[in-house]
Amino acid sequence: MPRFLEDPPPEFAFEVTASSIALSRTRSPAAEHEVALPPGVLAPSPVRENILDAVAFAAAVRKLVPATTGRGRRGAALILPDNSVRIAVLDFEALPEKEEERLALIHFRLRKTVPFDVDGAALSYYPQAGGKVLVVLAPSEIVAHYEAPFRVAGLHPGLVTVSSLAMLELLPARGSLVLAHLGPGTLTVLGLNDGVVTIARSLELTSADPVAEISADIYPTLAFIEDQSGSRPERLFLAGFGSDGPRVASRLSEELDLAAEAMHEPHPGLAGYLASLNPHKRAVAA
């Protein structure tokens, strides 16, 4: 991340969801554009093929990508759905100095908890304060299949991340917080303390009353954070709930006895990534 922020940002940023692809230029004017994906084109998963209709997916990419100017490949940031990857937080007393030894240790820690081949996965990690290491990994072929139509369109996806991590820039930098990001049939829950991700959970939703299920799923996360830190989180942020966000925030605030608010950005991962290019601005007041 520090090395990336020192380099010029890519020209474009894209956020892919199960129902759409959104685009924004990283320089002014940074207006967002969106193309809907028909049902059945994309089914995010860390263990199965995600792009079920490659022709339709590629056609949507072509609709969004501006015409080339003949300058060769242009840079792009690609933000994938949360549930196309696995996100983990690992605790270490110390990390080895050599990169190959670090990767070997991280692979060893993940091998029994990840439902795919860790050694052949695309993996990125970020050491945080307190010995906590944030890890994101997915089968290499899943990432490659997402990248392929963008490469065909003349773009180079130099940065690939996922929505919940990209949107962290929209949250306050201080305090004990929880982010709950709703996707199709899944909920990603991240706990943060002063900007450090302390817990990451990916949960499947099966109930006819998803809000009640979400409340039941978030409660153990709150209990874990309180057990680890000695205090309950101060705020809960909700993303991906659309127009239902304020209603869900009000209900969860009452059920969990926790201040909750909905993030209103239609593409929060994209908004968070763009905010990261200007770190002095935050969309949510601390």
Secondary structure, 3 states (H helix, E strand, C coil): CHHHHHCCCCCEEEEECCCEEEEEECCCCCCEEEEECCCCCECCCCCCCCECCHHHHHHHHHHHCCCCCCCCCEEEEEEECHHHCEEEEEECCCCCCCHHHHHHHHHHHHCCCCCCCCCCEEEEEEECHHHEEEEEEEEHHHHHHHHHHHHHCCEEEEEEEEHHHHHHHHCCCCCEEEEEEEECCEEEEEEEECCEEEEEEEEECCCCCHHHHHHHHHHHHHHHHHHHHCCCCCEEEEECCHHHHHHHHHHHHHHHCCEEEECCCCCHHHHHHHHHCCCCCCCCCC
